[in-house]
Structures are given as C-alpha cells and as structure tokens.
C-alpha cells in the first residue's frame, strides 16, 4: 500500500518595513529624521543608514540600547543618569 507524503516548504516572506524616528538628544531646536528600513536590518548596517540619514561621515560615537542591552561604544562624557530613562 502506497502512502502519500505531504511536503512542507518554508516560504520566504519579505521583511516588514519599519519606520524609525531618530532624535538627537540634548539639542534645541530638536533635530530628528524619519527613515524606513527593512525589519531584517542588522545593527552594523543600521549604523551606516543612520550615518547617511544624518549626513555624517562616521566620526561619531554611537550606541544602540535595546531593552537592558547596550551595543556599541557609549559616550563616557554623558553619565547614564542623564538619559532619564530614554533610549535612542
């Protein structure tokens, strides 16, 4: 007796597009940009996107804060207490 097998294939769906608002802290007037990125973007590539978005050449320290985890080089001149619980 022959048995039939159902094959299961993974279907690759495109990553969602995320809209990010990037604010520079401690500046008046406020400086911010809105940028669209794929949801699958990795932090090193997001860093490059932010450089281009802000018109920078790459000489700025940067740090990504996601929940309780920090990625990158924090600016030692700005104490953690100055963040007031805000994340970039």
N, C-alpha and C positions, 0 to 999 in steps of 0.2 A: 504494500500500500504506500503510495507516494504521499509525502506531506509537503505542504506548501509553506514556505518561509516568507515572512514579510520583512523586507529590508528597510532599515531605518537609516536615513541620511541626515546629517546636520545641514541645515540651511543657513548660509551666511547672510545675515541681515545687516544692512548698513548701520553704523553707529549713529545715535541721535545727535543732532546739532545742539550744542549748548550755547546759550548767550551769557557772557560774563561781563560784569561791570567791574572795572579796575579803578580803584580810588587810590590816590597818593595821600597818605595820612599827613597831618600836621601842616597843611598848606592852605593859605587863604589868598585869593579865592580858590575854591576847590578845583582840583584837576582830576579828571576822570575820563575813561574811554569805555566804549562798549565794543566787544569783539565776539564773533561767532567762531566756535571751534568744534571739531568732532568730539563726541563723548569718549572716544577711544584714545585721545591725545595723551602722550606720556609727558611727565614733568619737564624733562630736558627740552622737548620740542615746544611746550607751552612757554618756557622761558624765552625761547627765540621769538615766538609770536608776540610776547609782551614787549620785548626789545623793539621790534619793528613798530608795534602799535604805539608805543610811547615816543618813538623817534630817537631811541638811544643807540649807542654804539657798543655797549657791552661792558662798560666800566663800572657798573653799579652792583653793589652787593644785593643779593636777593634771598628771600626765604619764603617757602611755602609752608603754611600752617594748616594742617588738616586734622581737625579734632584736637587730640593731645599730641600729635606727632609733628615734628619740625623737619623740613627738608631744605638744605641749602646752608648758606653762611649768614647767620644773624648779624646784624649791625650791633656791635658791642657798645656803641655810643648811646643807644636807646635802651634804657632799662625795661625789663618786662613789665614792670608796674605801670609804665607809661601807656601801655596798649589798651588799658581799660576794658579788657576782655574782648577787644575787637580782633578779628583775624583778617588777613589780607587775602 
